[in-house]
Structures are given as C-alpha cells and as structure tokens.
Amino acid sequence: MAGHRSRHIMQDQEGLEQDMKIGILGSGLMGGKLGRNWAACGHDVTFAYSRSTSKLERLARDAGASYGSVAEAVDGADALLLSVHWSRVDDVLEQATASLGGKLVLNCCVPLDEGNSNLVIGPNDSGAEELARRRPDVRWVSCFNTIPSEAFAPVFARKGQTPAPQVFTYSDDDAAKEIAGGLIRDVGFEPLDTGGLRNGRYVEPFALATVELAYMQPGGPALTYRFEKLR
Ligand SMILES: NC(=O)c1ccc[n+]([C@@H]2O[C@H](COP(=O)([O-])OP(=O)(O)OC[C@H]3O[C@@H](n4cnc5c(N)ncnc54)[C@H](OP(=O)(O)O)[C@@H]3O)[C@@H](O)[C@H]2O)c1
C-alpha cells in the first residue's frame, strides 16, 4: 500500500536518514499490532515481554522483525513502547534496568485493576505521573491509551487518506513528544497535543469511555476519534 512507504526517520550526526530501532515491551494486542505496523514502515522492531517465546518468534517472523528479552529490546533502542497490563509495569521496569535511562518510552498503559474495570490511580493523580515518579530518568510520552487495538489495522490500511484519526499525546518533554508524533503518524494517526503528563488524570478515565464506545455500543470495536474546533 502506497501510504505504508512513508515513515518517521531519525537523522544521524551527518544528517543521513535512519529508520528507528523500536523495542516493544509487552507484545500483546497493543504491542503486537503497533510493532507489526512500525516494522511494515521499515523500522527495526524487537518484540519482547510475553509468556511465550514461540509467540514472540512468530510475531517477529510475520513482521520481518526481531525478538528478545526486555533488556535486549531496550539496548540501543531509539524508542520503546510500554504495552503491558498495569500490574506488570514494575516487572518490565525491573527487567529493563538502568539501561532505560534517557530513553524515549511511548506508554499506552491504563492503570487498571486485575478485572480491567476500575482505575487504581486517580482522580488527582495518573498512571502517567506515577511512571514518571518511578523513572524520572525516562522520556515518557503517553499515547494510544485511548485507541482500541482493533483500530490499528484499518487505520494503517487507510494511511494517507485525510483526515487521519487523532491520538491524545501528552508528555512533559516536548522534544520527546515530537519524535513520538512521527511514530504516531507512521501508523496512520495524527497526534493531538494534550499537554503535560498531569493531563493523564483526565485522559486515563476517558480511555474507559472509549472502552464503552468500542466494546459495548453497536458498530464494532475499531473506534477512532477526531476533535474539531469550530470557528
Ligand atoms: N487492548 C486494547 O485495545 C487497549 C487499548 C488502550 C490501552 N490499552 C492498555 O495497553 C496495555 C496493554 O494492553 P494489551 O491489551 O495489549 O494487553 P495484552 O494483550 O494482555 O498484552 C500484554 C503483554 O504482556 C505480556 N505479559 C503478561 N503477563 C506477563 C508475564 N507474567 N510475563 C511476561 N509477559 C507477560 C503478555 O504476554 P502473553 O503474550 O503471554 O499474553 C502480552 O504479551 C494495558 O495497560 C491496557 O490497559 C489496551
């Protein structure tokens, strides 16, 4: 598909264009699908963190990507996606160790309880802020946490058609937000700047509203959104 050829690239010290090395920390519904799409854009993707090595191997083979341990995925990565249940976040951070320091991490996790029905952080705090407290040395960008994974394939297939669906994107690091924005565009979405990590207090509850819209209301789960300001 024509739209799949354009992609976000980094420039090396000589200004030469390079694909990005992306580590997927949590290779389930979110990580598996986003990783596959980034690999289709030409990025060097490593799938990690699953209970099944054969699943990681299959994901990597199908996507033309690699797989490995969390530490291997973090090593040398330009960007990482944190895509695990909230209860697994500490384990991933522990396995990532100090090498996560200074890295750009796209976080799509919603701080949910085991039953996935209630937020365990809020209303005057957020998972995004909690992660930043746990690892202040990481360049955190929250995104994709309000998009059901079922939307990723159809959005990617329609990439390049306008208008692109939006993704709430919030971070306290503007430069990191900009790089993340390129990766968001690569998979067919438009980043919608939703301010700093503090706004996770409002976006994370909204993620539960998207669950209602995607899975409870009629019409199927491939839900996307666009906000418009009228003049
Ligand atoms: N799914 C959505 O549509 C959606 C939308 C917005 C936000 N989110 C958020 O995104 C995050 C990821 O959701 P998801 O739906 O992608 O979850 P998921 O499909 O359950 O994927 C989580 C990944 O973590 C791995 N994992 C779980 N326990 C593990 C353990 N003990 N050791 C090693 N690996 C383990 C899983 O391994 P296995 O491969 O063995 O299962 C899987 O690869 C969550 O925080 C969720 O709230 C999800």
The ligand as an SDF file (V2000), in Angstrom:
LIG
                    3D

 48 52  0  0  0  0  0  0  0  0999 V2000
   -6.1600   -3.7400   24.1010 N   0  0  0  0  0  0  0  0  0  0  0  0
   -6.5630   -2.5020   23.8760 C   0  0  0  0  0  0  0  0  0  0  0  0
   -7.3770   -2.2630   22.9620 O   0  0  0  0  0  0  0  0  0  0  0  0
   -6.0220   -1.3650   24.7030 C   0  0  0  0  0  0  0  0  0  0  0  0
   -6.4200   -0.0550   24.3760 C   0  0  0  0  0  0  0  0  0  0  0  0
   -5.8830    1.0280   25.0770 C   0  0  0  0  0  0  0  0  0  0  0  0
   -4.9840    0.8020   26.1190 C   0  0  0  0  0  0  0  0  0  0  0  0
   -4.6310   -0.4800   26.4370 N   0  0  0  0  0  0  0  0  0  0  0  0
   -3.6320   -0.6800   27.5130 C   0  0  0  0  0  0  0  0  0  0  0  0
   -2.4570   -1.1740   26.9090 O   0  0  0  0  0  0  0  0  0  0  0  0
   -1.7760   -2.0620   27.8030 C   0  0  0  0  0  0  0  0  0  0  0  0
   -1.5570   -3.3900   27.0860 C   0  0  0  0  0  0  0  0  0  0  0  0
   -2.8260   -3.9380   26.7630 O   0  0  0  0  0  0  0  0  0  0  0  0
   -2.9780   -5.1990   25.7910 P   0  0  0  0  0  0  0  0  0  0  0  0
   -4.4310   -5.3100   25.5050 O   0  0  0  0  0  0  0  0  0  0  0  0
   -2.0070   -5.1220   24.6960 O   0  0  0  0  0  0  0  0  0  0  0  0
   -2.5630   -6.3760   26.7940 O   0  0  0  0  0  0  0  0  0  0  0  0
   -2.2360   -7.8800   26.4250 P   0  0  0  0  0  0  0  0  0  0  0  0
   -2.8160   -8.2290   25.0950 O   0  0  0  0  0  0  0  0  0  0  0  0
   -2.6170   -8.6990   27.5950 O   0  0  0  0  0  0  0  0  0  0  0  0
   -0.6510   -7.8560   26.2530 O   0  0  0  0  0  0  0  0  0  0  0  0
    0.2030   -7.7310   27.3640 C   0  0  0  0  0  0  0  0  0  0  0  0
    1.5160   -8.4180   27.0810 C   0  0  0  0  0  0  0  0  0  0  0  0
    2.1680   -8.5920   28.3530 O   0  0  0  0  0  0  0  0  0  0  0  0
    2.5660   -9.9650   28.4520 C   0  0  0  0  0  0  0  0  0  0  0  0
    2.5800  -10.4760   29.8230 N   0  0  0  0  0  0  0  0  0  0  0  0
    1.5650  -10.5040   30.7020 C   0  0  0  0  0  0  0  0  0  0  0  0
    1.9570  -11.0930   31.8490 N   0  0  0  0  0  0  0  0  0  0  0  0
    3.2440  -11.4650   31.6620 C   0  0  0  0  0  0  0  0  0  0  0  0
    4.2060  -12.1180   32.4740 C   0  0  0  0  0  0  0  0  0  0  0  0
    3.9200  -12.5110   33.7030 N   0  0  0  0  0  0  0  0  0  0  0  0
    5.4300  -12.3300   31.9620 N   0  0  0  0  0  0  0  0  0  0  0  0
    5.7340  -11.9600   30.7050 C   0  0  0  0  0  0  0  0  0  0  0  0
    4.8480  -11.3250   29.8710 N   0  0  0  0  0  0  0  0  0  0  0  0
    3.6260  -11.0880   30.3590 C   0  0  0  0  0  0  0  0  0  0  0  0
    1.5460  -10.7020   27.6500 C   0  0  0  0  0  0  0  0  0  0  0  0
    2.0700  -11.9760   27.3990 O   0  0  0  0  0  0  0  0  0  0  0  0
    1.3470  -13.1000   26.5080 P   0  0  0  0  0  0  0  0  0  0  0  0
    1.8100  -12.7780   25.1170 O   0  0  0  0  0  0  0  0  0  0  0  0
    1.8870  -14.3690   27.0210 O   0  0  0  0  0  0  0  0  0  0  0  0
   -0.1180  -12.9360   26.6920 O   0  0  0  0  0  0  0  0  0  0  0  0
    1.3610   -9.7940   26.4650 C   0  0  0  0  0  0  0  0  0  0  0  0
    2.3690  -10.0070   25.5060 O   0  0  0  0  0  0  0  0  0  0  0  0
   -2.6660   -2.1940   29.0420 C   0  0  0  0  0  0  0  0  0  0  0  0
   -2.1560   -1.3580   30.0570 O   0  0  0  0  0  0  0  0  0  0  0  0
   -4.0320   -1.7000   28.5630 C   0  0  0  0  0  0  0  0  0  0  0  0
   -4.7680   -1.1000   29.6160 O   0  0  0  0  0  0  0  0  0  0  0  0
   -5.1240   -1.5670   25.7540 C   0  0  0  0  0  0  0  0  0  0  0  0
  1  2  1  0
  2  3  2  0
  2  4  1  0
  4  5  1  0
  4 48  2  0
  5  6  2  0
  6  7  1  0
  7  8  2  0
  8  9  1  0
  8 48  1  0
  9 10  1  0
  9 46  1  0
 10 11  1  0
 11 12  1  0
 11 44  1  0
 12 13  1  0
 13 14  1  0
 14 15  2  0
 14 16  1  0
 14 17  1  0
 17 18  1  0
 18 19  2  0
 18 20  1  0
 18 21  1  0
 21 22  1  0
 22 23  1  0
 23 24  1  0
 23 42  1  0
 24 25  1  0
 25 26  1  0
 25 36  1  0
 26 27  1  0
 26 35  1  0
 27 28  2  0
 28 29  1  0
 29 30  1  0
 29 35  2  0
 30 31  1  0
 30 32  2  0
 32 33  1  0
 33 34  2  0
 34 35  1  0
 36 37  1  0
 36 42  1  0
 37 38  1  0
 38 39  2  0
 38 40  1  0
 38 41  1  0
 42 43  1  0
 44 45  1  0
 44 46  1  0
 46 47  1  0
M  CHG  2   8   1  16  -1
M  END
$$$$
